[in-house]
Amino acid sequence: PEITRAVCRGASRHLRERGYAIVKEMTFANGRRGDIVALSPSGELLVVEVKSGIEDYRVDGKWPDYRDYCDGFLFAVAPEFPLAILPEDVGLIVADAFGGELLREPPRHPLAPARRKMLTIAFARLAAGRLAAIEDPELE
């Protein structure tokens, strides 16, 4: 959990520095939950799957299911992660608790307009709901 939190924080900082708005743990229509979903100023959506180590990567076969919900998919891993085991057809961020570096841009596969609209609305509603809960903790 400590490595996961650090990588998630650093990858999120990196994406914000690049102009993306981010939400963490967004659930999609297929029931999968993206660790980080990033929305660019132009409306492009990225899904970032955070991997804490080799075992976490090897036991998780669900990551291909995210491709239907983004324009680009990336892994975010700690600096000591063995990068050679990751597939080359996804983006890659290496991060620690203080920031991250994009080592490989994700291949783009543009979303259909209807799906993009649905995901963008879901992103906005999730972010607004979380902000409302911070402003008014008594909300359910």
Residue frames as qw, qx, qy, qz and C-alpha x, y, z in Angstrom:
[[0.000, 0.881, 0.474, 0.000, 0.00, 0.00, 0.00],
 [0.311, -0.772, 0.082, 0.549, 2.83, 2.45, 0.75],
 [0.338, -0.149, 0.599, 0.710, 4.45, 1.99, -2.67],
 [0.172, 0.587, 0.718, 0.332, 1.06, 2.19, -4.37],
 [0.114, -0.912, -0.314, 0.238, 0.23, 5.48, -2.60],
 [0.337, -0.616, 0.288, 0.651, 3.63, 6.95, -3.47],
 [0.299, 0.078, 0.700, 0.644, 3.44, 5.99, -7.15],
 [0.083, 0.736, 0.654, 0.156, -0.16, 7.19, -7.39],
 [0.192, -0.878, -0.141, 0.415, 0.76, 10.54, -5.83],
 [0.326, -0.465, 0.447, 0.691, 3.80, 11.05, -8.07],
 [0.255, 0.292, 0.756, 0.528, 1.96, 10.02, -11.25],
 [0.011, 0.841, 0.540, -0.032, -0.93, 12.33, -10.33],
 [0.234, -0.785, 0.072, 0.569, 1.46, 15.23, -9.77],
 [0.330, -0.168, 0.626, 0.687, 3.09, 14.55, -13.12],
 [0.174, 0.539, 0.741, 0.361, -0.24, 14.53, -14.94],
 [0.085, -0.901, -0.348, 0.246, -1.39, 17.75, -13.25],
 [0.306, -0.596, 0.298, 0.680, 1.89, 19.40, -14.29],
 [0.221, 0.058, 0.728, 0.647, 1.02, 18.42, -17.87],
 [0.307, 0.000, -0.138, -0.942, -2.39, 20.13, -17.57],
 [0.454, -0.252, -0.808, -0.276, -4.60, 17.12, -16.83],
 [0.569, -0.387, 0.287, -0.666, -7.39, 17.08, -14.27],
 [0.383, 0.128, -0.914, 0.026, -7.40, 13.79, -12.42],
 [0.746, -0.378, 0.167, -0.522, -9.69, 11.62, -10.34],
 [0.040, 0.338, -0.933, 0.118, -8.64, 8.47, -8.56],
 [0.178, 0.142, 0.953, -0.201, -10.55, 5.21, -8.44],
 [0.522, 0.277, -0.079, -0.803, -13.19, 5.85, -11.10],
 [0.516, 0.110, 0.847, -0.063, -15.46, 2.90, -11.82],
 [0.232, 0.218, -0.564, -0.762, -16.46, 2.16, -15.42],
 [0.763, 0.057, -0.071, -0.640, -19.59, 0.53, -16.88],
 [0.764, 0.183, -0.616, -0.058, -17.79, -2.83, -17.06],
 [0.800, -0.583, -0.141, -0.034, -17.24, -2.77, -13.29],
 [0.743, 0.091, -0.174, 0.640, -13.49, -2.12, -13.55],
 [0.268, -0.943, -0.116, 0.162, -12.00, 0.72, -11.54],
 [0.593, 0.605, -0.144, 0.512, -9.24, 2.90, -12.96],
 [0.606, -0.387, -0.315, 0.619, -6.59, 3.89, -10.41],
 [0.077, -0.529, 0.011, 0.845, -6.15, 7.29, -12.05],
 [0.436, 0.649, 0.555, 0.284, -8.30, 8.80, -14.78],
 [0.265, -0.442, 0.078, 0.853, -6.90, 11.94, -16.36],
 [0.391, 0.789, 0.472, 0.048, -8.80, 14.46, -18.48],
 [0.465, -0.005, 0.188, 0.865, -6.80, 16.75, -20.76],
 [0.131, 0.466, 0.123, -0.866, -7.80, 20.33, -21.59],
 [0.331, 0.207, -0.568, -0.725, -8.91, 19.06, -25.03],
 [0.810, -0.049, 0.104, -0.575, -11.10, 16.32, -23.55],
 [0.651, 0.295, -0.699, -0.012, -8.77, 13.36, -24.05],
 [0.774, -0.511, 0.203, -0.315, -9.08, 10.67, -21.36],
 [0.426, 0.438, -0.774, 0.168, -6.21, 8.58, -20.05],
 [0.868, -0.457, -0.039, -0.193, -6.41, 5.65, -17.66],
 [0.220, 0.618, -0.689, 0.307, -3.37, 4.97, -15.49],
 [0.915, -0.300, -0.258, -0.082, -3.01, 1.62, -13.74],
 [0.149, -0.771, 0.549, -0.285, -0.65, 1.80, -10.75],
 [0.927, -0.003, -0.370, 0.059, 1.45, -1.29, -10.10],
 [0.485, -0.815, 0.291, -0.126, 3.30, -1.66, -6.80],
 [0.348, -0.528, 0.763, 0.134, 5.53, -4.53, -7.85],
 [0.211, 0.231, -0.857, -0.410, 6.04, -7.58, -10.04],
 [0.052, 0.245, 0.953, -0.170, 3.51, -9.74, -8.22],
 [0.296, 0.561, 0.362, -0.683, 0.85, -7.02, -8.41],
 [0.359, 0.495, -0.444, -0.655, 1.40, -6.86, -12.17],
 [0.156, 0.157, -0.949, -0.225, 1.47, -10.62, -12.72],
 [0.100, 0.330, 0.896, -0.279, -1.75, -11.40, -10.83],
 [0.297, 0.611, 0.280, -0.678, -3.70, -8.57, -12.48],
 [0.333, 0.136, 0.749, 0.556, -4.98, -9.57, -15.88],
 [0.193, 0.757, 0.601, -0.171, -7.80, -7.04, -15.98],
 [0.153, -0.590, 0.109, 0.785, -5.86, -4.05, -17.32],
 [0.135, 0.088, 0.677, 0.719, -6.72, -4.67, -21.02],
 [0.014, -0.670, -0.742, -0.022, -10.37, -4.06, -20.06],
 [0.145, -0.709, -0.187, 0.664, -9.56, -0.37, -19.48],
 [0.263, -0.094, 0.507, 0.815, -8.74, 0.33, -23.13],
 [0.018, 0.574, 0.715, 0.399, -12.43, 0.64, -24.01],
 [0.272, -0.867, -0.399, 0.123, -12.71, 3.56, -21.57],
 [0.320, -0.762, 0.155, 0.541, -9.83, 5.81, -22.58],
 [0.556, 0.811, -0.156, -0.088, -7.94, 7.39, -25.45],
 [0.479, 0.558, -0.619, 0.276, -4.68, 6.11, -24.01],
 [0.870, -0.475, -0.112, -0.063, -3.67, 3.61, -21.33],
 [0.282, 0.675, -0.561, 0.388, -0.56, 3.80, -19.13],
 [0.792, -0.373, -0.413, 0.251, 1.09, 1.95, -16.30],
 [0.072, -0.840, 0.333, -0.421, 2.63, 3.91, -13.44],
 [0.910, -0.171, -0.307, 0.218, 5.35, 2.12, -11.51],
 [0.495, -0.827, 0.173, 0.204, 8.07, 2.84, -8.94],
 [0.239, 0.815, -0.507, -0.147, 11.65, 3.49, -10.11],
 [0.285, -0.413, 0.865, -0.016, 12.80, 0.02, -8.99],
 [0.815, 0.292, 0.385, -0.321, 10.10, -1.79, -11.01],
 [0.453, -0.176, 0.716, 0.500, 11.57, -4.05, -13.75],
 [0.412, 0.547, -0.046, -0.727, 10.32, -2.16, -16.81],
 [0.159, 0.297, -0.828, -0.448, 11.20, -4.96, -19.23],
 [0.134, 0.234, 0.956, -0.111, 8.24, -7.07, -18.09],
 [0.341, 0.578, 0.355, -0.651, 5.69, -4.43, -19.10],
 [0.609, 0.520, 0.543, 0.252, 4.09, -4.55, -22.54],
 [0.334, -0.159, 0.227, 0.901, 5.45, -2.06, -25.05],
 [0.017, -0.459, -0.591, -0.663, 2.05, -1.12, -26.47],
 [0.347, -0.832, -0.432, 0.018, 1.04, 0.97, -23.43],
 [0.101, 0.835, -0.211, 0.498, 2.26, 4.24, -21.97],
 [0.769, -0.233, -0.437, 0.405, 4.59, 4.33, -19.00],
 [0.148, -0.855, 0.183, -0.462, 5.14, 6.69, -16.07],
 [0.674, -0.080, -0.558, 0.477, 7.84, 6.04, -13.48],
 [0.250, -0.748, -0.009, -0.615, 6.99, 7.82, -10.23],
 [0.415, -0.139, -0.705, 0.558, 7.75, 8.17, -6.56],
 [0.178, -0.710, -0.599, 0.325, 5.95, 10.20, -3.89],
 [0.180, -0.614, -0.007, 0.769, 7.37, 13.48, -5.20],
 [0.422, 0.626, -0.218, -0.619, 6.69, 13.31, -8.92],
 [0.817, 0.168, 0.545, 0.084, 6.90, 11.26, -12.05],
 [0.026, 0.531, -0.540, -0.652, 8.37, 11.08, -15.50],
 [0.831, 0.425, 0.161, -0.320, 6.67, 9.96, -18.68],
 [0.409, -0.408, 0.721, 0.382, 8.96, 7.38, -20.27],
 [0.124, 0.124, 0.836, 0.520, 6.58, 6.30, -23.02],
 [0.442, 0.115, -0.026, -0.889, 3.54, 8.02, -24.50],
 [0.563, 0.192, 0.774, -0.218, 0.51, 5.76, -24.68],
 [0.084, 0.152, 0.737, 0.654, -0.62, 4.72, -28.14],
 [0.373, 0.199, 0.210, -0.881, -3.81, 6.61, -28.93],
 [0.043, -0.301, -0.903, -0.304, -7.09, 4.90, -29.76],
 [0.224, -0.126, 0.065, -0.964, -9.76, 7.64, -29.81],
 [0.242, 0.300, 0.821, -0.421, -13.01, 6.98, -28.01],
 [0.039, 0.544, 0.691, 0.475, -16.31, 7.05, -29.83],
 [0.074, -0.405, 0.036, -0.911, -18.05, 10.43, -29.28],
 [0.675, -0.508, -0.277, -0.457, -20.95, 8.94, -27.28],
 [0.828, -0.283, -0.371, 0.311, -18.63, 7.04, -24.96],
 [0.391, 0.214, -0.216, 0.869, -16.39, 10.12, -24.53],
 [0.318, -0.510, -0.074, -0.796, -19.43, 12.18, -23.52],
 [0.810, -0.454, -0.324, -0.181, -20.62, 9.54, -21.06],
 [0.771, -0.133, -0.325, 0.531, -17.16, 9.22, -19.48],
 [0.212, 0.342, -0.126, 0.907, -16.61, 12.97, -19.30],
 [0.519, -0.552, -0.137, -0.638, -19.94, 13.43, -17.53],
 [0.871, -0.363, -0.324, 0.073, -19.13, 10.56, -15.15],
 [0.594, 0.124, -0.275, 0.746, -15.71, 12.13, -14.46],
 [0.066, -0.452, 0.051, -0.888, -17.28, 15.52, -13.69],
 [0.697, -0.515, -0.222, -0.446, -19.99, 14.04, -11.47],
 [0.847, -0.218, -0.360, 0.324, -17.46, 11.98, -9.51],
 [0.417, 0.197, -0.231, 0.857, -15.19, 14.99, -8.98],
 [0.287, -0.492, -0.054, -0.820, -18.12, 17.24, -8.01],
 [0.800, -0.455, -0.327, -0.214, -19.48, 14.63, -5.59],
 [0.754, -0.129, -0.354, 0.538, -16.11, 14.28, -3.88],
 [0.170, 0.316, -0.136, 0.923, -15.76, 18.04, -3.58],
 [0.523, -0.527, -0.196, -0.641, -19.25, 18.31, -2.10],
 [0.844, -0.365, -0.383, 0.091, -18.39, 15.63, 0.48],
 [0.545, 0.040, -0.301, 0.782, -15.32, 17.65, 1.53],
 [0.080, -0.365, 0.001, -0.928, -17.32, 20.86, 1.79],
 [0.655, -0.308, 0.122, -0.679, -20.21, 19.20, 3.62],
 [0.118, 0.272, -0.948, 0.113, -19.11, 16.02, 5.40],
 [0.474, 0.120, 0.671, -0.558, -22.68, 15.31, 6.56],
 [0.657, 0.369, -0.313, -0.578, -23.73, 14.50, 2.99],
 [0.818, -0.092, 0.562, -0.080, -24.35, 10.83, 2.33]]
